[in-house]
């Protein structure tokens, strides 16, 4: 596989927790592969023969006509594509992308990342009537009187939005991250991950995956404007001197104001080791990828947060509350729209993010 050898140099906060995470993670893993934003199209894999890395089928049984993005284009990835994703799998992965985007909810608008139509997506909460959109002068937030989704603290130039996430299926987030990770494997390694490939292309392993600690998604959230306007992805491989009780490979995605980390299940060696655990993989100690961001950034915008999330449920989430915090430089109150129905019940503000 052709490799993209771009250097990603990021500063690291010097607090004790982050330093310990860095020592543990980089002591155990080495970066094997990285892909990031490019000005011209770049394809992973080879154009002939055409075989799908995920379902294993080849032409003419399946077609390869669609553009197959290694990372979703809704994340701002335009030019990192692959030759090894068939149209059938592409359509399936699009459903995973929808769940991922819906989980992010209003954050996608505040992150200001242009989506598939090359525009920052508009967010609308059908439950409260809240609308958030990006204009030339900043973010435009529209609310309905009697609904209080926006809690403003003018003394600290901060606010909190209480919104409802669009419906999503949690396990789709795991499968999308894993699909990206599988794209970064060297071709000879692909056969080692038969379990993972079956997992992302079917529901066969969904029941076994429920509550599986190995599939926990670790997330850093960083305040402020988008740190990564276009996504980076890295695949890390366990060092020979690292403990044998950690996964062989770990995937890290840098996107907007987030880091997402996921271990790859299961190489042939890992399958024998981890599936023998009883109960199977409910808890597992995986080194945490450290936060890579300058201390000046954190001083300007506030502390980052970290959480470990279980996204292994295959049940659709509907009506889930999503609280989103933001800060701003200034807030401008706009006159009510006389054309809107019951105009006395509508109001709008423009917020310029700090």
Secondary structure as the mmCIF struct_conf table of DSSP 4:
data_model
#
loop_
_struct_conf.conf_type_id
_struct_conf.id
_struct_conf.beg_label_comp_id
_struct_conf.beg_label_asym_id
_struct_conf.beg_label_seq_id
_struct_conf.end_label_comp_id
_struct_conf.end_label_asym_id
_struct_conf.end_label_seq_id
HELX_RH_AL_P HELX_RH_AL_P1 UNK A 16 UNK A 28
STRN STRN1 UNK A 29 UNK A 35
BEND BEND1 UNK A 39 UNK A 40
STRN STRN2 UNK A 42 UNK A 44
BEND BEND2 UNK A 45 UNK A 45
BEND BEND3 UNK A 47 UNK A 49
STRN STRN3 UNK A 51 UNK A 51
TURN_TY1_P TURN_TY1_P1 UNK A 53 UNK A 55
STRN STRN4 UNK A 58 UNK A 58
TURN_TY1_P TURN_TY1_P2 UNK A 59 UNK A 61
BEND BEND4 UNK A 62 UNK A 62
BEND BEND5 UNK A 66 UNK A 66
STRN STRN5 UNK A 69 UNK A 69
BEND BEND6 UNK A 70 UNK A 71
HELX_RH_3T_P HELX_RH_3T_P1 UNK A 73 UNK A 75
TURN_TY1_P TURN_TY1_P3 UNK A 76 UNK A 76
BEND BEND7 UNK A 79 UNK A 79
STRN STRN6 UNK A 80 UNK A 82
BEND BEND8 UNK A 83 UNK A 84
HELX_RH_AL_P HELX_RH_AL_P2 UNK A 87 UNK A 104
TURN_TY1_P TURN_TY1_P4 UNK A 105 UNK A 106
HELX_RH_AL_P HELX_RH_AL_P3 UNK A 107 UNK A 111
TURN_TY1_P TURN_TY1_P5 UNK A 112 UNK A 112
STRN STRN7 UNK A 114 UNK A 114
TURN_TY1_P TURN_TY1_P6 UNK A 116 UNK A 117
BEND BEND9 UNK A 118 UNK A 119
STRN STRN8 UNK A 120 UNK A 120
HELX_LH_PP_P HELX_LH_PP_P1 UNK A 121 UNK A 122
STRN STRN9 UNK A 123 UNK A 124
TURN_TY1_P TURN_TY1_P7 UNK A 126 UNK A 128
STRN STRN10 UNK A 131 UNK A 135
TURN_TY1_P TURN_TY1_P8 UNK A 136 UNK A 137
STRN STRN11 UNK A 138 UNK A 144
TURN_TY1_P TURN_TY1_P9 UNK A 145 UNK A 146
STRN STRN12 UNK A 150 UNK A 153
TURN_TY1_P TURN_TY1_P10 UNK A 154 UNK A 157
STRN STRN13 UNK A 158 UNK A 164
HELX_LH_PP_P HELX_LH_PP_P2 UNK A 165 UNK A 167
STRN STRN14 UNK A 168 UNK A 169
HELX_RH_AL_P HELX_RH_AL_P4 UNK A 170 UNK A 183
TURN_TY1_P TURN_TY1_P11 UNK A 184 UNK A 184
BEND BEND10 UNK A 185 UNK A 185
HELX_RH_3T_P HELX_RH_3T_P2 UNK A 187 UNK A 193
HELX_RH_AL_P HELX_RH_AL_P5 UNK A 194 UNK A 201
BEND BEND11 UNK A 202 UNK A 203
TURN_TY1_P TURN_TY1_P12 UNK A 204 UNK A 205
HELX_RH_AL_P HELX_RH_AL_P6 UNK A 206 UNK A 209
TURN_TY1_P TURN_TY1_P13 UNK A 210 UNK A 211
HELX_RH_3T_P HELX_RH_3T_P3 UNK A 213 UNK A 215
HELX_LH_PP_P HELX_LH_PP_P3 UNK A 216 UNK A 216
STRN STRN15 UNK A 217 UNK A 221
BEND BEND12 UNK A 224 UNK A 225
BEND BEND13 UNK A 227 UNK A 227
STRN STRN16 UNK A 228 UNK A 238
TURN_TY1_P TURN_TY1_P14 UNK A 240 UNK A 241
BEND BEND14 UNK A 242 UNK A 242
TURN_TY1_P TURN_TY1_P15 UNK A 244 UNK A 245
BEND BEND15 UNK A 246 UNK A 246
BEND BEND16 UNK A 248 UNK A 248
STRN STRN17 UNK A 249 UNK A 256
TURN_TY1_P TURN_TY1_P16 UNK A 257 UNK A 257
STRN STRN18 UNK A 258 UNK A 263
HELX_LH_PP_P HELX_LH_PP_P4 UNK A 264 UNK A 265
HELX_RH_AL_P HELX_RH_AL_P7 UNK A 268 UNK A 274
TURN_TY1_P TURN_TY1_P17 UNK A 275 UNK A 276
BEND BEND17 UNK A 277 UNK A 279
TURN_TY1_P TURN_TY1_P18 UNK A 280 UNK A 281
BEND BEND18 UNK A 282 UNK A 283
HELX_LH_PP_P HELX_LH_PP_P5 UNK A 287 UNK A 291
HELX_RH_AL_P HELX_RH_AL_P8 UNK A 295 UNK A 301
STRN STRN19 UNK A 305 UNK A 309
BEND BEND19 UNK A 315 UNK A 315
STRN STRN20 UNK A 316 UNK A 317
BEND BEND20 UNK A 319 UNK A 319
STRN STRN21 UNK A 321 UNK A 334
HELX_LH_PP_P HELX_LH_PP_P6 UNK A 335 UNK A 336
TURN_TY1_P TURN_TY1_P19 UNK A 338 UNK A 339
BEND BEND21 UNK A 340 UNK A 340
TURN_TY1_P TURN_TY1_P20 UNK A 341 UNK A 342
HELX_RH_3T_P HELX_RH_3T_P4 UNK A 343 UNK A 345
STRN STRN22 UNK A 346 UNK A 353
#
